[in-house]
């Protein structure tokens, strides 16, 4: 348990009906009793109505929730003061708690205490922030699965397999008279191949996890007036961008998130064309930068007109970019020659009407298939989140392949233990074992305040 008591605001920094000031630590109840007017019995896991007072002056009417150790998020005494959600009320209660001895919590410190006190492991702690930041139902569900411990359970099981292999090696070294070396080597090979197969599935799924968690940077590009802003509005299902028949209306880059099952960070760009307009030229330059950074480019072409040299030049400029060619305005008479868009034979071409929303669902399904594959994902599927966890999986996988190589080369058994232990340690990093304290601090400092 930590010795000091911390306090922080657990609700967002926006005006709302209710704001929560949370305390955690051995003095939480004592601090609240000093500033609370009402029934101070405070039974655990109950709410108590009363007032926060200072020098006999009422600061706010509140509901106080108490969760006594160890049955709380941090496994310490936790008190949550439910204030009115105005900034002045919250600040006054927060400062009053500090004046009575509570220390202002660091970013992520409540979750860090839950981890340090054994309430959750590190993969579950990281899942807490993923739930907070989830932009789609799928990303929320994937994070919730990790919070419930499905990744932790998997990692523990893999480490147990590796530990069993280490035990066989150690037994062979300690009791050479039993002459079990050949059988032990076969056992180690079997374990390594089994664990490698499971790790490689997790590694493959980590790319899906990244997409589900962070979304896809998606740039909508094309000539002026081909319907880029209309497509953005169709995907968002709202009038986010200005739509007119005047070419060059979009002078700047617009950003927004849309949930198509996975989050897309949609970037509506200025039309690509030669222009002498200074402001429009800046917009075109920004568009070029966005194309370079985008993970997916949606190239829009006006299907009611013949394909122009400019259309083909934009297509050529995309080179190896992951892209979908979208022929818009399918509600009008079509003059586009689709064969000209298949020069490489590999381009994905879809016809839509952004105005009538025809083909929008097919577009969304195509994007999901492109990044997640056509295989239906189980809601319980384990999706690793974040580069830190993926790197640990890669390191463990590499160590186990070194074990197989050592066996193939006929080297001594004691060398096998070195790489097996390295794999065991790498997997332990995912759940928070064998990690340096400085790195743990760094991970939690990326969390939001009050969580």
Buried (B, 14 or more C-beta within 10 A) or exposed (E): EBEEBBBBBBBEEEEEEEBBBBBBBBBBBBBBEBBBEBEEEBEEEEEBEBBBBBEEEEBBBBBBBBBBBEEBBBBBBBBBBBBBBBEEBBBBBBBBBEEBBBBBBBBBBBBBBBBBBEBBBBBBBBBBBBBEEBBBEBBBBBBBBBBEBBBBEBBBEBBEBBEEBBEBBBEBBEEEEEEBBEEBBEBBBEBBEBBBEBBEEBBEBBBBBBBBBBBBBBBBBBBBBBBBBBBBBBBBEEEBBEBEEEBBBBBEBBEBEBBBBBBBBBBBBBBBBEBEEEEBBEBBEBBEEBBEEBBBBBBBBBBBBEBEEBBBEBBEBBEEBBBBBBBBBBBEEBEBEBEEBEEEEEBBBBBBBBBEBBBBEEBBEBBBEBBBEEEEBEEEBBBBBBEBBBBBBBBBBBBBBBBBEBBEEEEEBEBBBEBBBBBBBBBBBBBBBEBEEEEBEEBBEEBBBBB
